[in-house]
Every structure is written in C-alpha cells, then in structure tokens.
Amino acid sequence: MIPSFAPTDIVTAESTRSAPLKWVVIVDKTVAPGRMVNAVACISAATGAAVEGLIAHGGPDADGTQHPGLPWAGCSILTAGAEQLVNVRRKALEHDDILVVDMPVAAQTNRVYDEYLAELSTTRSADVAAVAISLIGPRASVDAIVKRFSLLA
C-alpha cells in the first residue's frame, strides 16, 4: 500500500510534526557527496510522485513570479552505514503502510536505465545495496526504524 495524505491531513499552516505521515531519507555516509545528492534528489522525486498530497500548492513571490509547490510535510535527511541501510530497508519492507523508495547502487553504476533494470532483475531483494532510502509512513512506525540515526551534517 502506498501511503497518502487525505485532504483533511494537509494543513500547511501548522508544524510538519503535526503531519500524520513522516518522511525521512537515509543516505550512506561513506558515499561521495555528488553521488549522495544525486541519490537524494532521485528518490525524493520518486517519493513526491508516488505519495498523493505530499506536494503542496505553490505561490508567487513579491514580484509575482510563481514558485512550484514543495513537500509541505517536511523531510529529514539522516545518515547510516551501508550495512545499516540494508537493515533499514529490510525492516521497512516488513510494514505494509510504509513506502520504501531506494536508490540501488546499480542505478548509479549503469548509464542506461534498461541496463539498470536488467541488473536489478538478477539481484535478490536481500542483496540490493542502496546508496539512499526514502521512507514515508505513519510517524510512529518510521520513528521506530530510524530512531538511532543522526541528521546529515
């Protein structure tokens, strides 16, 4: 099941902590900064596309230039080691109410998307190494999985 925000959940005038769903991205702290940022951008785009109600309405600046909507519910960027990411992914996949979007290493080592998918299709789920993982789901469930991880500094 892909979690979504009901229209009554979307309250952009309140703290992101009031949102019923929590969104975190966990990145491999040993990955080079360029690969890390690429992974976060890619999985964030996929998460935004998958979760209904995550992207809020946009608005104009003082000069009238329109700015597209951004995720209203906030997103924490956390760090972990490669082995910890494997465990996070495994634990999160045990929850039907958490969306897991990962950036497998193979996605960054193949320049042709179909070649990435071909490599992925020959890799067992337990063996998928990820550069970054996006989780969004009920606040308590996500907190239980990521409570030991630090914010990216």
C-alpha contacts under 8 A as a table, 3 or more apart, distances in Angstrom:
res1	aa1	res2	aa2	distance
1	M	96	D	5.89
1	M	97	D	5.92
1	M	98	I	7.62
1	M	99	L	7.44
2	I	50	A	7.33
2	I	51	V	6.83
2	I	97	D	6.82
2	I	98	I	7.06
2	I	99	L	5.64
3	P	51	V	6.28
3	P	52	E	7.82
3	P	97	D	6.19
3	P	98	I	6.68
3	P	99	L	6.56
3	P	136	I	7.33
3	P	137	G	6.13
4	S	51	V	5.13
4	S	52	E	4.88
4	S	53	G	6.33
4	S	54	L	7.49
5	F	8	T	7.87
5	F	9	D	5.69
5	F	10	I	6.67
5	F	20	P	7.99
5	F	21	L	7.64
5	F	51	V	7.49
5	F	52	E	6.02
5	F	53	G	5.01
5	F	54	L	6.79
6	A	9	D	5.15
6	A	10	I	6.95
6	A	53	G	7.04
7	P	10	I	5.57
7	P	53	G	7.21
8	T	11	V	7.31
9	D	19	A	6.72
9	D	20	P	7.05
10	I	19	A	7.48
10	I	53	G	7.06
11	V	14	E	5.95
11	V	19	A	7.79
12	T	15	S	7.72
12	T	56	A	7.74
12	T	72	W	6.22
12	T	73	A	7.90
14	E	18	S	6.75
15	S	18	S	5.69
15	S	19	A	7.72
16	T	19	A	5.50
16	T	72	W	7.14
16	T	73	A	4.85
16	T	74	G	5.68
17	R	20	P	7.96
17	R	73	A	7.74
19	A	22	K	6.99
19	A	73	A	6.07
20	P	138	P	6.12
20	P	139	R	6.20
21	L	73	A	7.83
21	L	136	I	6.40
21	L	137	G	4.94
21	L	138	P	4.59
21	L	139	R	5.17
22	K	73	A	7.48
22	K	74	G	7.87
22	K	75	C	7.49
22	K	135	L	7.90
22	K	136	I	5.44
22	K	137	G	5.63
22	K	138	P	6.07
22	K	139	R	4.71
22	K	142	V	6.59
23	W	73	A	7.60
23	W	74	G	6.84
23	W	75	C	5.03
23	W	76	S	6.75
23	W	134	S	7.23
23	W	135	L	5.67
23	W	136	I	4.29
23	W	137	G	6.87
23	W	142	V	7.82
24	V	75	C	5.21
24	V	76	S	4.78
24	V	77	I	5.92
24	V	78	L	7.14
24	V	134	S	5.79
24	V	135	L	5.41
24	V	136	I	6.53
24	V	142	V	7.98
25	V	40	V	7.12
25	V	75	C	7.10
25	V	76	S	6.26
25	V	77	I	4.86
25	V	78	L	6.06
25	V	132	A	6.84
25	V	133	I	5.55
25	V	134	S	4.29
25	V	135	L	6.31
26	I	77	I	5.84
26	I	78	L	4.57
26	I	79	T	5.26
26	I	80	A	6.57
26	I	85	L	7.44
26	I	132	A	5.51
26	I	133	I	5.29
26	I	134	S	6.46
27	V	36	M	6.72
27	V	40	V	7.54
27	V	77	I	7.37
27	V	78	L	6.25
27	V	79	T	4.91
27	V	80	A	6.13
27	V	85	L	7.75
27	V	131	V	6.01
27	V	132	A	4.24
27	V	133	I	6.59
28	D	31	V	5.74
28	D	36	M	7.44
28	D	79	T	5.93
28	D	80	A	5.28
28	D	81	G	5.26
28	D	82	A	5.56
28	D	85	L	7.09
28	D	130	A	7.84
28	D	131	V	5.39
28	D	132	A	6.07
29	K	79	T	5.42
29	K	80	A	5.70
29	K	81	G	5.91
29	K	82	A	7.89
30	T	81	G	6.93
30	T	82	A	7.78
31	V	35	R	6.48
31	V	36	M	5.99
31	V	131	V	7.20
32	A	35	R	5.51
32	A	36	M	6.14
33	P	36	M	4.91
33	P	37	V	6.09
34	G	37	V	5.31
34	G	38	N	6.14
35	R	38	N	5.03
35	R	39	A	6.09
35	R	108	Q	7.70
36	M	39	A	5.20
36	M	40	V	6.27
36	M	131	V	7.03
36	M	132	A	7.43
37	V	40	V	5.13
37	V	41	A	6.09
38	N	41	A	5.22
38	N	42	C	6.14
39	A	42	C	5.21
39	A	43	I	6.16
39	A	103	M	5.95
39	A	131	V	6.62
39	A	132	A	6.00
40	V	43	I	5.46
40	V	44	S	5.87
40	V	132	A	6.60
41	A	44	S	5.18
41	A	45	A	6.18
42	C	45	A	5.26
42	C	46	A	6.40
42	C	103	M	7.61
43	I	46	A	4.98
43	I	47	T	5.99
43	I	101	V	6.06
43	I	102	D	6.40
43	I	103	M	6.46
43	I	132	A	7.76
43	I	133	I	7.26
43	I	134	S	6.37
44	S	47	T	4.97
44	S	48	G	6.04
44	S	134	S	7.12
45	A	48	G	5.17
45	A	49	A	6.20
46	A	49	A	5.15
46	A	50	A	6.18
46	A	101	V	7.22
47	T	50	A	5.12
47	T	51	V	6.09
47	T	101	V	6.66
47	T	134	S	7.24
48	G	51	V	5.61
48	G	52	E	7.73
48	G	54	L	6.13
48	G	55	I	6.46
48	G	71	P	7.43
49	A	52	E	7.49
51	V	54	L	5.75
52	E	55	I	7.69
53	G	56	A	6.88
54	L	71	P	5.30
54	L	72	W	6.41
54	L	73	A	6.68
55	I	69	G	5.89
55	I	70	L	5.16
55	I	71	P	4.28
55	I	72	W	6.15
56	A	69	G	4.89
56	A	70	L	5.57
56	A	71	P	5.81
56	A	72	W	5.49
57	H	68	P	7.05
57	H	69	G	4.55
57	H	70	L	7.35
58	G	66	Q	7.12
58	G	67	H	5.44
58	G	68	P	4.40
58	G	69	G	3.69
58	G	70	L	7.07
59	G	66	Q	5.56
59	G	67	H	5.41
59	G	68	P	6.80
59	G	69	G	7.19
60	P	63	D	7.45
60	P	64	G	5.03
60	P	65	T	5.19
60	P	66	Q	4.16
60	P	67	H	5.81
61	D	64	G	5.26
61	D	65	T	5.53
61	D	66	Q	6.51
61	D	67	H	7.33
62	A	65	T	7.54
71	P	74	G	6.18
71	P	75	C	7.99
76	S	151	L	7.05
77	I	151	L	5.78
77	I	152	L	5.73
78	L	149	F	6.09
78	L	150	S	5.41
78	L	151	L	4.28
78	L	152	L	5.03
79	T	149	F	6.17
79	T	150	S	5.87
79	T	151	L	6.23
79	T	152	L	5.55
80	A	84	Q	5.86
80	A	85	L	6.34
80	A	149	F	6.42
80	A	150	S	7.79
81	G	84	Q	5.13
81	G	85	L	6.30
82	A	85	L	5.15
82	A	86	V	6.61
82	A	129	A	7.47
82	A	130	A	7.38
82	A	131	V	7.49
83	E	86	V	5.15
83	E	87	N	6.57
84	Q	87	N	5.07
84	Q	88	V	6.14
85	L	88	V	4.95
85	L	89	R	6.08
85	L	129	A	7.96
85	L	130	A	6.85
85	L	132	A	7.51
85	L	133	I	7.39
86	V	89	R	5.27
86	V	90	R	6.22
86	V	126	A	7.71
86	V	128	V	7.68
86	V	129	A	6.64
86	V	130	A	7.24
87	N	90	R	5.05
87	N	91	K	6.08
88	V	91	K	5.23
88	V	92	A	6.00
88	V	145	I	6.54
88	V	146	V	7.46
89	R	92	A	5.18
89	R	93	L	6.08
89	R	100	V	7.25
89	R	133	I	7.21
90	R	93	L	5.30
90	R	94	E	6.69
90	R	126	A	7.39
91	K	94	E	5.36
91	K	95	H	7.37
91	K	145	I	7.00
92	A	95	H	5.54
92	A	98	I	6.46
92	A	99	L	7.97
92	A	100	V	6.80
92	A	135	L	7.53
92	A	142	V	7.85
92	A	145	I	7.10
93	L	96	D	7.11
93	L	98	I	7.32
93	L	100	V	6.84
95	H	98	I	5.63
96	D	99	L	7.87
97	D	137	G	5.88
97	D	138	P	7.13
98	I	135	L	6.42
98	I	136	I	5.54
98	I	137	G	4.34
98	I	138	P	7.15
98	I	141	S	7.92
98	I	142	V	7.60
99	L	134	S	7.78
99	L	135	L	5.62
99	L	136	I	5.35
99	L	137	G	6.37
100	V	133	I	6.84
100	V	134	S	5.76
100	V	135	L	4.97
100	V	136	I	7.07
101	V	133	I	5.71
101	V	134	S	4.97
101	V	135	L	6.62
102	D	130	A	6.25
102	D	131	V	7.67
102	D	132	A	5.83
102	D	133	I	4.25
102	D	134	S	6.10
103	M	107	A	6.38
103	M	108	Q	7.93
103	M	130	A	5.32
103	M	131	V	5.63
103	M	132	A	5.36
103	M	133	I	6.33
104	P	107	A	5.38
104	P	108	Q	7.36
104	P	128	V	6.32
104	P	129	A	5.53
104	P	130	A	4.02
104	P	131	V	5.96
104	P	132	A	7.49
105	V	108	Q	5.47
105	V	109	T	6.43
105	V	128	V	7.89
105	V	129	A	5.81
105	V	130	A	5.27
105	V	131	V	5.71
106	A	109	T	4.99
106	A	110	N	6.09
106	A	116	Y	5.88
106	A	119	E	7.05
106	A	120	L	7.09
107	A	110	N	5.79
107	A	111	R	7.93
107	A	113	Y	7.54
107	A	116	Y	5.51
108	Q	111	R	7.28
109	T	116	Y	7.89
110	N	113	Y	6.94
110	N	115	E	6.34
110	N	116	Y	5.44
111	R	115	E	7.67
111	R	116	Y	7.71
112	V	115	E	5.29
112	V	116	Y	6.48
113	Y	116	Y	5.04
113	Y	117	L	6.34
114	D	117	L	5.00
114	D	118	A	6.10
115	E	118	A	4.92
115	E	119	E	6.20
116	Y	119	E	5.18
116	Y	120	L	6.07
117	L	120	L	4.92
117	L	121	S	6.04
118	A	121	S	5.17
118	A	122	T	6.83
119	E	122	T	5.45
119	E	123	T	6.69
120	L	123	T	5.18
120	L	128	V	7.86
121	S	124	R	7.83
123	T	127	D	6.31
123	T	128	V	6.44
124	R	127	D	5.24
124	R	128	V	6.59
125	S	128	V	5.40
130	A	133	I	6.86
135	L	142	V	7.11
136	I	142	V	7.04
137	G	141	S	6.93
137	G	142	V	6.19
138	P	141	S	5.45
138	P	142	V	6.30
139	R	142	V	5.37
139	R	143	D	5.99
140	A	143	D	5.08
140	A	144	A	6.13
141	S	144	A	5.27
141	S	145	I	6.67
142	V	145	I	5.28
142	V	146	V	6.34
143	D	146	V	5.30
143	D	147	K	5.32
144	A	147	K	5.69
146	V	149	F	5.69
